[in-house]
């Protein structure tokens, strides 16, 4: 049985490989995603669709974890989120962004029940506003 830390790290690995099916397989059926503005999305299938759409918008998105803190079933990952905003599927260097990020995972039955992102959205918003197409 994997530890909460291993499950959270496997989840990040699936995000970094953009494997939407593997991401969805690690979600509880009642999974709750909470974005950095407090918005929520719920349910495995809604999140499968959401991750697919996000990877279309940021084709090279990745999370680089620098530190992991654990308290029972709660895992906090500290690091950097980065990627390149793409309006048309092409990557333009001037649309790249990076921001410090904290991610909180609640692990239940070796699955991710909650995933909460704490990150500044301004870097990607600036790229979206002035994106090269």
N, C-alpha and C positions, 0 to 999 in steps of 0.2 A: 504494500500500500504506500503510495507516494506521500511525502510530507506536504504540508500547505505551501512551503517554500518551493518545492519541486513542481507542484502543480502551477503556481504562479509563474515560475520561470519557464515552464513548458508553454504556457499561454503566451508569454512574450515571444518565445521562439516562433510560435505559429503566426503571431502578428508580424514579426519581422520577415517571415517567409511568405506572407500574404496568402496563407493557406486557409481560406474562408471555411472550408468544410472541417478542417482540424480545429479551428477556432470554435465553431459552432458545437463540435463534439465535446468540447471542454466546458460548455455552458450548461447550467441547470435549466430546466424547462421554464422556470420562472425568473430567469436571470434579469438583473437590473443593471443597466449601464447609466452612469451619472457623469455628464460632461462637466467641464470646468465652470460653466455658468449655472450649474444646478439643474439643467434639463435632464430628463430621464427617458430612456427607452427600455421596454420590458419584453421579455420572451425571446427564446432561442431563435425563432425564425425571423423576428423583427431585427435582431442583431445580425443574423446572417446577411440579410439584405443591407443593413447599415454598414457593415464592414466592407461588403462588396462595393457599395457606392463610394465609401471613403477611399478605398484603394484606387478607384477610377480617378478621384480628385487629387490624390497624393500617391502616385504610382510607386514611389520609392520610400514610403513612410517606414520609419523604424524607431525603436526605443532602445537606447543604450543604457543599461542598468549599471549604476556605479555602487549602489549600496542597497542592502535588503534588511529590513527590520521585521521581526515576527513577534506576534503576541497571540498564541493559540492558533485560531483559524483566520486571523487577520494578518495580512502580509502587506507591507508598504515597500514599494520599490522607488528608489530615488535615482534620478539620472537625467537624461536628455532625450527629448522627442525631436525628430527632424524629418525633413522630407522636402519635396519640391511640388508646389502647387501646379496643377496642369489643367487648363481649360479644354485642351484638345487631345490629350493623351501623350503629347510630346513633352520632354523635359527641357526646360530652358533654365540655364544656370542662374539667371537673375531672379527666378521665382523660388529659389531654395530658401529654406528657413530652418531655424533651430531654436529651441527654448528649453529651459530647465523644466523638469516635470517630476511630480510625485504621483504615484499610482497606488491606489488602495484596492486590494483584492480581499474578498470574503470567500473563503473556501468551505464548501459543504459537500461531504461525500465524494471527495477527490475531484470536484467540479467547481468552477467559478460561479458563485451565486451573485456576487456584485463586483463591478469594476468601476472605480471612480477615478477620474482624471483631475488632477490639479495642475494646470499649466496656463501660461499666458497665451491667449489666442491672438494677440495683436500681431506677432510676426507673420502668421499665415494670412491674416486679414489684410495686411499691407500688400502682400503678394497677390492676393485675389483682386484687390482694388486696382493694381497697376500691372496685371499679368500680361505677358507677351503671349500672343496666340499664334 
